[in-house]
Amino acid sequence: MTKFTAFVIIVALRIIYHPVHSKTEIAPFASPAPSPVPSAIGTPAKLLDIYGSFYNNKIYLCWTVGENETADQFEVEKSMDGKTFKMAALVFGTDKPDTDNYQFYEKAGNQKVLYRIRLINKDRKTEYSPVVEINPFT
């Protein structure tokens, strides 16, 4: 994969999987602000709730984050067997203070799928959500 192809994929993912309820506008192709020094970050973000649903042949995954301003990004991970998880999407944090809600969706397949969220804080510490199982045929 060339650097240009990787860049295009990252920009596309940023546009497609932008968090819902975001009021923050970011100029296209703007450089991200430098990460704060870890001691200046404060309380790390926490995943408060996560749930998934199946509707209209799509799988929806929604989650709520507390201390949202310290969240950097979220990796949506997907598994078919519950053991091996692979990244399905990258969702960037909004910097909105306190709590914020995020959403991911994709076309449903014909089997159950397990999802989890890997929260990456601005100080690079990570936290995993509980696993959410979605079975389109139940």
C-alpha positions as CSV (number, residue, x, y, z in Angstrom):
1,M,0.0,0.0,0.0
2,T,1.4,3.4,-1.0
3,K,1.5,6.3,1.4
4,F,-1.0,8.1,-0.8
5,T,-3.4,5.2,-0.7
6,A,-3.1,5.0,3.1
7,F,-3.8,8.8,3.3
8,V,-6.9,8.5,1.1
9,I,-8.2,5.6,3.3
10,I,-7.7,7.5,6.5
11,V,-9.4,10.6,5.1
12,A,-12.3,8.5,3.9
13,L,-12.7,6.8,7.3
14,R,-12.6,10.1,9.0
15,I,-15.5,11.4,6.8
16,I,-17.6,8.2,6.9
17,Y,-17.2,7.3,10.6
18,H,-17.3,10.8,12.1
19,P,-18.9,10.7,15.6
20,V,-22.5,11.6,15.8
21,H,-23.7,14.6,17.8
22,S,-20.4,16.4,17.1
23,K,-20.5,20.2,16.8
24,T,-16.8,20.5,16.2
25,E,-15.9,21.5,12.7
26,I,-12.4,20.6,11.5
27,A,-10.9,22.0,8.3
28,P,-10.2,19.3,5.7
29,F,-6.6,18.2,5.7
30,A,-5.8,20.3,8.8
31,S,-2.9,19.2,10.9
32,P,-4.0,17.8,14.3
33,A,-3.1,19.8,17.3
34,P,-0.1,18.5,19.2
35,S,-1.0,16.0,21.9
36,P,-0.8,17.5,25.4
37,V,1.9,16.4,27.8
38,P,0.5,13.4,29.8
39,S,0.6,15.2,33.1
40,A,-1.7,17.9,31.6
41,I,-4.4,15.6,30.4
42,G,-6.4,15.0,33.5
43,T,-8.8,12.2,34.1
44,P,-8.7,9.6,31.3
45,A,-11.8,9.1,29.2
46,K,-14.0,6.1,30.2
47,L,-16.4,4.0,28.2
48,L,-19.8,4.4,30.0
49,D,-22.1,2.4,27.8
50,I,-22.0,0.3,24.6
51,Y,-24.8,-1.4,22.7
52,G,-25.4,-2.8,19.3
53,S,-28.5,-3.4,17.2
54,F,-29.6,-4.8,13.8
55,Y,-32.0,-2.8,11.7
56,N,-32.7,-2.5,8.0
57,N,-29.9,-4.9,7.0
58,K,-27.3,-2.9,8.9
59,I,-25.5,-3.4,12.2
60,Y,-25.3,-0.4,14.4
61,L,-22.8,0.0,17.3
62,C,-23.3,3.0,19.7
63,W,-21.2,4.0,22.7
64,T,-21.1,6.7,25.3
65,V,-17.8,8.2,26.7
66,G,-17.3,10.1,29.9
67,E,-14.4,12.6,30.2
68,N,-14.7,12.8,26.4
69,E,-12.2,15.7,26.0
70,T,-9.3,13.3,26.9
71,A,-10.3,10.7,24.3
72,D,-8.2,10.7,21.2
73,Q,-9.7,7.9,19.1
74,F,-11.7,4.7,19.1
75,E,-10.8,1.5,17.2
76,V,-14.0,-0.5,16.4
77,E,-12.8,-4.1,16.5
78,K,-14.8,-7.0,14.9
79,S,-14.6,-10.8,15.4
80,M,-16.5,-13.8,14.0
81,D,-15.2,-16.3,16.6
82,G,-14.8,-14.1,19.8
83,K,-11.1,-14.8,20.0
84,T,-9.5,-12.9,17.1
85,F,-10.5,-9.3,16.8
86,K,-9.5,-7.1,13.8
87,M,-10.0,-3.4,13.4
88,A,-13.1,-2.6,11.3
89,A,-13.0,1.2,11.7
90,L,-11.3,4.2,13.3
91,V,-13.4,6.9,14.9
92,F,-11.8,10.1,16.1
93,G,-12.8,11.8,19.4
94,T,-14.6,15.1,19.3
95,D,-12.9,17.0,22.2
96,K,-16.4,17.9,23.5
97,P,-16.2,18.2,27.3
98,D,-17.9,15.8,29.7
99,T,-19.8,13.0,27.8
100,D,-20.4,12.4,24.1
101,N,-22.0,9.7,22.0
102,Y,-20.5,7.9,19.0
103,Q,-21.8,5.5,16.4
104,F,-20.6,3.1,13.8
105,Y,-22.6,1.1,11.3
106,E,-21.9,-1.3,8.5
107,K,-23.9,-3.7,6.2
108,A,-24.9,-6.9,8.0
109,G,-23.6,-10.3,6.8
110,N,-25.4,-13.6,7.4
111,Q,-23.8,-14.6,10.6
112,K,-23.3,-13.3,14.2
113,V,-20.6,-10.8,14.7
114,L,-18.9,-9.7,17.9
115,Y,-17.7,-6.1,18.4
116,R,-15.6,-4.2,21.0
117,I,-14.3,-0.7,21.2
118,R,-10.6,0.1,22.0
119,L,-10.5,3.5,23.5
120,I,-7.2,5.3,23.1
121,N,-6.7,8.3,25.3
122,K,-4.5,11.3,24.4
123,D,-1.9,10.0,26.8
124,R,-1.9,6.8,24.7
125,K,-3.4,4.6,27.5
126,T,-6.1,2.2,26.2
127,E,-9.2,0.6,27.5
128,Y,-11.5,-2.1,26.0
129,S,-15.2,-2.1,26.1
130,P,-17.2,-5.2,26.8
131,V,-17.9,-7.4,23.8
132,V,-21.2,-6.9,22.0
133,E,-22.7,-9.8,20.1
134,I,-25.0,-9.0,17.2
135,N,-26.9,-11.8,15.4
136,P,-29.0,-10.6,12.5
137,F,-31.1,-13.7,12.5
138,T,-32.4,-13.8,16.1
